[in-house]
Amino acid sequence: MKRLMMLVVMSLGVCNISFADTIEDVTKLNSLKQGATTSEDVIGTFGKPLRENHNPDGRFIYVYNCRLPDKDGPSNPPLVGEITFLFGPDHRFVRLSVYQDTDAPTR
């Protein structure tokens, strides 16, 4: 049993796949540059997206969960929802959109 447990722990250590957590860092979002940041940069910064959607024209989006602090201060509830990153056919960042979850708890 001890050997089996050790094998499981070792195999978990080998699997170093980074999946997206909830985006909470506005500084990282503000560091993205239109036309310069690539889709690979976004994955490197935020992890693998929750979903991807590829259009026939070559554009695509990555979808992440977000929990962003309120711009007026921590005493206000955060914005909880999803962020989509739009990329062009060249894999360059075009824009992001934030969608608030209206059913999210306020605290």
ABEGO torsion letter per residue (X at the ends): XAAAAAAAAAAAAABBBBBBBBBABAAAAAABBBGABBAAAAAAAAEBBABBBBBAAGBBBBBBBBBBBBAAEAABBBBBEBBBBBBBAAGBBABBBBBBBAABBAX
